Amino acid sequence: QVQVVESGGGLVQAGGSLTLSCAASGRTFSINNMGWFRQAPGKEREFVAAITRSGSTYYADSVKGRFTISRDNALNTVFLHMNSLKPEDTAVYYCAARLNGYDINWARYDYWGQGTQVTVSS
């Protein structure tokens, strides 16, 4: 089993920055990919960014150039650095762990955190 806990959400003005953290515990050696997803009210959950055990990173087009995903060497903590935030970035952000490799489909992730709210005011 793997446990995933997000932190770092909050309220920020448009143009501002925020960093989310995701701490994984348990059988972390079995994780090969960590991803961030978000879900705004009335919308589908969408892929934001992912990082593999080897360090490869992937981003949704909507956040490319503004968000950066990083991790510590043990892959136990993953960060999402968000810059130049826009009101449309407002959503609940979820961290998820996948036992297999990179995937943008949220349904293929195995373990999920409880989510953290990010609100960007205009």
C-alpha positions in Angstrom: 0.0 0.0 0.0 1.0 3.6 -0.7 -0.3 6.7 1.1 -0.3 10.1 -0.6 -0.8 13.4 1.1 -0.9 16.8 -0.5 -0.3 20.2 1.1 0.4 23.8 0.1 -2.9 24.9 -1.5 -4.4 28.3 -0.8 -5.6 31.6 -2.2 -3.3 33.6 -4.4 -3.7 36.6 -6.7 -3.5 36.2 -10.5 0.2 36.4 -11.5 1.3 35.0 -8.2 3.0 31.7 -7.3 2.3 28.7 -5.2 4.1 25.4 -4.5 2.2 22.2 -3.7 3.9 19.3 -2.0 3.0 15.6 -2.2 4.4 13.2 0.4 4.3 9.5 -0.4 4.7 6.8 2.3 4.4 3.0 2.5 5.7 0.9 -0.3 7.2 3.8 -2.2 9.7 1.6 -3.9 6.9 0.3 -6.0 6.0 3.7 -7.5 7.2 4.5 -11.0 5.3 7.6 -11.7 3.8 10.5 -9.7 1.3 12.8 -11.2 -0.7 16.0 -10.4 -4.2 16.4 -11.6 -6.8 19.0 -11.0 -10.6 19.3 -11.0 -12.6 22.5 -11.2 -16.3 22.6 -10.3 -18.4 21.1 -13.0 -15.4 19.9 -15.0 -13.6 16.7 -15.6 -10.5 15.8 -13.7 -7.5 16.7 -15.9 -3.8 15.9 -16.1 -1.4 18.7 -15.0 2.1 17.2 -14.8 3.9 14.0 -14.1 7.4 12.8 -13.2 8.8 9.3 -13.5 11.3 7.5 -11.3 14.0 8.2 -13.9 13.2 11.9 -13.7 11.4 12.4 -17.0 8.7 15.2 -16.7 5.5 15.8 -18.6 3.1 18.7 -18.7 -0.3 19.6 -20.0 -0.1 22.3 -22.7 -2.2 24.6 -20.5 0.6 24.8 -17.8 3.7 24.3 -19.8 6.2 27.1 -19.1 4.4 28.1 -15.9 4.4 25.0 -13.8 7.4 22.8 -12.8 7.2 19.4 -11.3 10.2 18.2 -9.2 11.0 15.5 -6.7 13.5 14.5 -4.1 15.9 11.8 -5.0 14.0 9.1 -3.2 10.8 9.9 -5.0 9.1 10.2 -1.7 8.1 13.8 -2.1 7.0 15.5 -5.3 6.5 19.3 -5.7 4.5 21.3 -8.1 5.8 24.8 -8.5 3.2 27.0 -10.0 4.0 30.5 -11.4 2.1 33.1 -13.3 -1.1 31.7 -11.9 -4.4 32.5 -13.7 -8.0 32.4 -12.5 -8.6 29.4 -14.7 -6.0 27.4 -12.6 -8.5 27.5 -9.8 -9.3 23.9 -8.9 -8.8 21.1 -6.4 -5.3 19.7 -7.1 -4.7 16.0 -6.5 -1.5 14.1 -6.3 -1.5 10.5 -7.4 0.9 7.6 -7.6 1.1 5.0 -10.3 2.9 1.7 -10.1 3.5 1.6 -13.8 5.0 4.3 -16.0 3.8 7.7 -17.2 0.2 8.1 -18.1 -2.1 11.2 -18.5 -5.3 9.2 -17.8 -6.3 9.7 -14.1 -8.2 6.4 -14.1 -4.9 4.5 -14.5 -3.4 5.9 -11.2 -3.3 3.6 -8.3 -3.2 5.8 -5.2 -4.6 9.3 -4.5 -4.3 12.0 -2.0 -7.3 13.9 -0.6 -6.7 17.0 -2.7 -5.8 20.6 -1.9 -7.7 23.6 -3.0 -6.0 26.3 -5.1 -7.9 29.5 -5.7 -6.6 32.2 -8.0 -8.3 35.6 -7.7 -8.4 38.0 -10.6 
